[in-house]
Amino acid sequence: MALLIDRARDDAPALVLAHGAGAPMDSGFLQRLSELLCELGINVGRFEFPYMVERRLNGKKRPPNRQSELIQAWHAALAMAKQEFNGPVFIGGKSLGGRMAAVLAADISVPGVICFGYPFHPPAKPDKLRVDTLQQLPCETLIIQGTRDKLGDRQEVTGYALPENIALQWLEDGDHDFKPRVRSGYSQEQHIATAARAAADFIVSTTVRSLT
């Protein structure tokens, strides 16, 4: 395993990002998000789960690994990040990557979690909720979600009983990849920039609070 690093400065706080189920760590979404976070003073480290590493090697698509293997990969990536970065290390990711970060954070101590497009339920299965992990999180958490995300839109999510340590940032008309419709007047680039700013502000404010 290797970390793909965007470094702002040595003493800056860091965010380790895991990818979603179908796209690698250098997808256009994560690439742009990482660049913007770095410009905002946040170190970023990206990594890939084993099934995506295999896909990169042989070009064959395969489903995600079992949860235990995904969490094992998260442990390894976090250990590497703590060796690489001097500041506090936050964890998060896109969709599946963010959900696995939340699973990890329920068992170990991290300063905070950031989920970009949290999969509150599988596609077209709103009755199969994935909120148990969120309700168990002991740390501050930020979920950045498009208002028309098919894995948890605004109407659905506002009806969930989420704890007070979970903050929600809504992106108007954004889908699961933060893409809005043309008629909305927004663009995916604008929404990714808003997400990066919200994430950076969350990291800085959480870090400051931990020092006071």
C-alpha positions as CSV (number, residue, x, y, z in Angstrom):
1,M,0.0,0.0,0.0
2,A,1.1,3.5,-0.8
3,L,-0.3,6.9,0.0
4,L,-0.9,9.5,-2.7
5,I,0.0,12.7,-1.0
6,D,-0.9,16.4,-1.5
7,R,1.1,18.3,1.0
8,A,0.2,21.8,2.2
9,R,2.9,22.2,4.9
10,D,4.6,19.9,7.4
11,D,2.7,21.0,10.5
12,A,-0.7,21.2,8.9
13,P,-3.6,18.9,9.9
14,A,-4.2,16.1,7.5
15,L,-7.1,14.2,6.0
16,V,-6.8,10.6,4.8
17,L,-9.3,9.9,2.1
18,A,-10.6,6.5,0.8
19,H,-12.3,6.2,-2.5
20,G,-15.9,5.1,-3.4
21,A,-16.9,1.7,-4.5
22,G,-16.4,2.2,-8.3
23,A,-13.8,4.8,-8.7
24,P,-10.1,4.8,-7.7
25,M,-8.2,7.3,-5.5
26,D,-7.1,9.4,-8.5
27,S,-10.7,9.8,-9.9
28,G,-11.5,13.3,-11.1
29,F,-13.6,13.9,-8.0
30,L,-11.0,13.0,-5.5
31,Q,-8.2,14.6,-7.4
32,R,-9.9,18.0,-7.5
33,L,-11.1,17.7,-3.9
34,S,-7.5,16.9,-2.7
35,E,-6.1,19.8,-4.7
36,L,-8.5,22.3,-3.2
37,L,-8.0,21.0,0.3
38,C,-4.3,21.3,-0.1
39,E,-4.7,24.9,-1.3
40,L,-6.8,25.5,1.8
41,G,-3.9,24.4,4.0
42,I,-4.8,20.7,4.6
43,N,-2.5,17.8,4.0
44,V,-4.2,15.0,2.1
45,G,-3.3,11.3,1.8
46,R,-5.3,9.0,-0.5
47,F,-5.1,5.2,-0.6
48,E,-6.9,2.3,-2.3
49,F,-8.6,-0.8,-1.0
50,P,-7.2,-4.1,-2.1
51,Y,-9.8,-4.8,-4.7
52,M,-9.1,-1.4,-6.4
53,V,-5.3,-2.1,-6.3
54,E,-6.0,-5.4,-8.1
55,R,-8.2,-3.7,-10.6
56,R,-5.4,-1.2,-11.3
57,L,-3.0,-4.1,-11.9
58,N,-5.1,-6.3,-14.2
59,G,-7.8,-3.9,-15.4
60,K,-10.6,-6.3,-14.2
61,K,-13.5,-4.9,-12.2
62,R,-14.5,-6.7,-9.1
63,P,-16.7,-5.9,-6.1
64,P,-15.3,-4.4,-2.9
65,N,-13.6,-6.6,-0.4
66,R,-15.4,-7.8,2.7
67,Q,-15.8,-5.2,5.4
68,S,-13.1,-6.8,7.6
69,E,-10.6,-6.4,4.7
70,L,-11.6,-2.8,4.0
71,I,-11.1,-1.9,7.7
72,Q,-7.7,-3.7,7.7
73,A,-6.7,-1.5,4.8
74,W,-7.9,1.6,6.7
75,H,-5.8,0.6,9.7
76,A,-2.7,0.3,7.5
77,A,-3.4,3.6,5.7
78,L,-3.9,5.5,8.9
79,A,-0.7,4.1,10.4
80,M,1.2,5.3,7.3
81,A,-0.4,8.7,7.5
82,K,0.6,9.1,11.1
83,Q,4.2,8.4,10.1
84,E,3.9,10.8,7.2
85,F,2.2,13.8,8.7
86,N,3.1,15.7,11.9
87,G,-0.3,17.3,12.6
88,P,-3.6,15.7,13.7
89,V,-4.9,13.2,11.2
90,F,-8.6,13.1,10.3
91,I,-10.2,10.3,8.3
92,G,-12.9,10.3,5.6
93,G,-13.8,9.4,2.1
94,K,-16.2,9.3,-0.8
95,S,-19.3,7.1,-0.3
96,L,-18.0,3.6,0.6
97,G,-14.7,5.1,1.7
98,G,-16.4,7.5,4.1
99,R,-18.7,4.8,5.5
100,M,-15.7,2.6,6.3
101,A,-14.0,5.6,7.9
102,A,-17.0,5.9,10.1
103,V,-16.9,2.2,11.0
104,L,-13.2,2.6,11.9
105,A,-13.8,5.7,14.0
106,A,-16.4,3.9,16.1
107,D,-13.6,1.6,17.4
108,I,-10.5,3.8,17.5
109,S,-9.7,7.4,18.5
110,V,-9.5,9.9,15.7
111,P,-10.1,13.7,15.9
112,G,-12.9,13.6,13.3
113,V,-14.5,12.0,10.3
114,I,-15.6,13.6,7.0
115,C,-17.9,11.8,4.6
116,F,-18.4,13.0,1.1
117,G,-21.7,11.6,-0.1
118,Y,-22.6,9.1,2.7
119,P,-24.4,6.0,1.4
120,F,-27.3,6.1,3.9
121,H,-28.9,3.2,2.1
122,P,-28.2,1.1,-1.0
123,P,-29.6,2.4,-4.3
124,A,-33.4,2.1,-4.5
125,K,-33.5,0.5,-1.0
126,P,-34.4,3.3,1.4
127,D,-35.6,0.8,4.0
128,K,-32.1,-0.8,4.4
129,L,-30.5,2.0,6.5
130,R,-26.8,2.3,7.3
131,V,-27.1,4.7,10.2
132,D,-26.2,2.4,13.1
133,T,-22.5,3.2,12.8
134,L,-23.2,6.9,12.7
135,Q,-25.2,6.7,15.9
136,Q,-22.2,5.1,17.6
137,L,-19.6,7.6,16.5
138,P,-17.9,9.3,19.5
139,C,-16.0,11.9,17.5
140,E,-17.1,15.0,15.6
141,T,-18.3,14.1,12.1
142,L,-19.2,16.1,9.0
143,I,-21.3,14.6,6.2
144,I,-21.4,16.6,3.0
145,Q,-24.4,15.5,0.9
146,G,-26.2,16.5,-2.3
147,T,-29.8,17.3,-1.7
148,R,-30.9,14.8,-4.4
149,D,-28.4,12.0,-3.6
150,K,-30.2,8.7,-4.4
151,L,-28.4,7.1,-1.5
152,G,-29.8,9.6,1.0
153,D,-31.5,12.8,-0.2
154,R,-32.3,15.8,2.0
155,Q,-35.9,14.7,2.6
156,E,-34.9,11.3,3.7
157,V,-31.9,12.2,5.9
158,T,-33.6,15.0,7.8
159,G,-36.0,12.3,9.1
160,Y,-33.2,10.2,10.5
161,A,-32.3,10.4,14.2
162,L,-28.6,11.4,14.0
163,P,-26.6,12.4,17.1
164,E,-25.6,16.0,17.7
165,N,-22.0,15.4,17.0
166,I,-22.8,14.8,13.3
167,A,-23.1,17.9,11.2
168,L,-24.6,18.0,7.7
169,Q,-23.6,20.3,4.9
170,W,-26.1,20.2,2.0
171,L,-25.2,20.9,-1.6
172,E,-28.2,22.2,-3.5
173,D,-29.4,19.9,-6.3
174,G,-26.3,17.8,-6.1
175,D,-26.4,14.0,-6.8
176,H,-24.2,11.4,-5.2
177,D,-21.2,12.8,-7.0
178,F,-22.3,16.4,-6.2
179,K,-23.4,17.0,-9.8
180,P,-26.3,19.4,-10.1
181,R,-28.7,19.7,-13.0
182,V,-27.9,22.6,-15.4
183,R,-31.1,24.4,-14.5
184,S,-30.0,24.6,-10.9
185,G,-27.5,27.4,-11.6
186,Y,-24.7,25.4,-9.9
187,S,-21.9,23.3,-11.2
188,Q,-20.1,20.2,-9.9
189,E,-16.9,22.3,-9.6
190,Q,-18.7,24.8,-7.4
191,H,-20.0,22.0,-5.2
192,I,-16.7,20.3,-4.8
193,A,-15.1,23.7,-3.9
194,T,-17.9,24.2,-1.3
195,A,-17.2,20.7,0.0
196,A,-13.5,21.4,0.3
197,R,-14.1,24.6,2.2
198,A,-16.5,23.0,4.5
199,A,-14.1,20.2,5.2
200,A,-11.2,22.5,5.8
201,D,-13.2,24.7,8.1
202,F,-14.3,21.6,10.0
203,I,-10.8,20.3,10.4
204,V,-9.4,23.6,11.6
205,S,-12.2,24.3,14.0
206,T,-12.1,20.8,15.5
207,T,-8.4,21.0,15.9
208,V,-8.6,24.4,17.6
209,R,-11.3,23.1,20.0
210,S,-9.1,20.1,20.9
211,L,-6.3,22.5,22.0
212,T,-8.5,24.7,24.3
